[in-house]
């Protein structure tokens, strides 16, 4: 028998669904969890409401929070109340990078939507 994806081809040519946890003896199945995240952590995140919309909303909220922190530290730096300028620089870089990631996600989403609309036409 040969394996192709999640289907098992028998010697006769019939196709049978392989069990989700099945694999070749001695080889563990491939995890679908993101790199650096265990499968149990990924499953727990999905149960907590890990939908794309929830994740995107959380990312926008985090970007707004980081922007606020960056602005507060920039004001503190200008007024002389900041003891370590590195904090303001790091906060500004984090805020900028987060905003760039969100803008890229938005652009990719719009591109995907436009591509789907072109397919239907």
C-alpha positions as MATLAB code, in Angstrom:
seq = 'XXXXXXXXXXXXXXXXXXXXXXXXXXXXXXXXXXXXXXXXXXXXXXXXXXXXXXXXXXXXXXXXXXXXXXXXXXXXXXXXXXXXXXXXXXXXXXXXXXXXXXXXXXXXXXXXXXXXXXXXX';
ca = [
       0.000    0.000    0.000;
       1.154    3.533   -0.737;
       0.288    6.764    1.033;
      -0.707    9.943   -0.776;
      -1.704   12.757    1.606;
      -4.496   11.482    3.821;
      -5.552    8.741    1.398;
      -4.198    5.235    1.250;
      -3.962    3.519   -2.120;
      -4.334   -0.227   -1.962;
      -2.533   -2.615   -4.269;
      -5.816   -3.255   -6.104;
      -6.263    0.441   -6.866;
      -9.034    1.223   -4.391;
      -8.835    4.374   -2.316;
      -9.477    4.282    1.409;
      -9.358    7.160    3.908;
      -6.453    6.764    6.280;
      -6.998    7.404    9.956;
      -6.064   11.021   10.929;
      -3.519    9.804   13.464;
      -2.182    6.981   11.309;
       1.216    7.158    9.780;
       4.014    4.918    8.679;
       5.253    2.817   11.583;
       7.770    4.752   13.647;
       7.037    8.138   12.035;
       4.827   10.624   13.820;
       2.220   12.510   11.767;
       3.005   16.093   10.759;
       1.661   18.700   13.146;
      -0.406   21.555   11.728;
       0.519   23.838   14.637;
       2.579   26.945   13.807;
       6.330   26.703   14.289;
       7.249   27.170   17.945;
       3.727   26.302   19.157;
       2.833   22.840   20.399;
      -0.244   21.088   19.037;
      -1.963   21.296   22.431;
      -1.329   25.058   22.632;
      -2.698   25.496   19.096;
      -5.803   23.460   19.953;
      -6.326   25.487   23.133;
      -6.001   28.732   21.158;
      -8.562   27.490   18.635;
     -10.978   26.632   21.454;
     -10.537   30.113   22.965;
     -11.912   31.670   19.782;
      -8.938   31.543   17.476;
     -10.931   32.468   14.378;
      -9.322   34.718   11.814;
     -11.674   37.601   12.641;
     -10.867   37.317   16.349;
      -7.152   37.216   15.671;
      -7.354   40.207   13.323;
      -9.380   42.225   15.827;
      -6.844   41.371   18.519;
      -3.987   42.461   16.261;
      -5.653   45.816   15.553;
      -6.303   46.350   19.270;
      -2.677   45.505   20.036;
      -1.496   47.938   17.346;
      -3.591   50.689   18.892;
      -2.188   49.889   22.340;
       1.386   49.901   21.065;
       0.781   53.194   19.270;
      -0.516   54.732   22.497;
       2.491   53.500   24.473;
       4.820   54.813   21.767;
       3.125   58.219   21.822;
       3.288   58.426   25.635;
       6.983   57.551   25.648;
       7.695   60.040   22.851;
       5.989   62.803   24.839;
       7.938   61.781   27.938;
      11.174   61.895   25.917;
      10.427   65.387   24.568;
       9.483   66.759   27.986;
      12.557   65.221   29.618;
      10.611   62.846   31.873;
      11.993   59.714   30.197;
      15.028   58.147   31.850;
      15.866   55.655   29.088;
      15.483   56.735   25.452;
      15.812   53.105   24.364;
      12.313   52.396   25.700;
      10.835   55.057   23.411;
      12.832   53.813   20.427;
      11.793   50.193   20.971;
       8.141   51.149   21.475;
       8.164   53.213   18.263;
       9.744   50.339   16.315;
       7.199   47.828   17.671;
       4.320   50.134   16.822;
       5.645   50.738   13.320;
       6.270   47.048   12.640;
       2.809   46.053   13.901;
       1.175   48.665   11.698;
       3.147   47.424    8.681;
       2.051   43.826    9.335;
      -1.597   44.843    9.638;
      -1.393   46.921    6.441;
       0.180   43.956    4.640;
      -2.570   41.634    5.903;
      -5.202   44.109    4.712;
      -3.558   44.396    1.293;
      -3.316   40.620    0.914;
      -6.960   40.262    1.934;
      -8.025   42.817   -0.662;
      -5.883   41.094   -3.306;
      -7.439   37.714   -2.439;
     -10.942   39.203   -2.621;
     -10.201   40.779   -6.002;
      -8.770   37.493   -7.293;
     -11.914   35.633   -6.195;
     -14.078   38.239   -7.941;
     -12.016   37.822  -11.144;
     -12.560   34.045  -10.990;
     -16.320   34.497  -10.847;
     -16.408   36.872  -13.804;
];
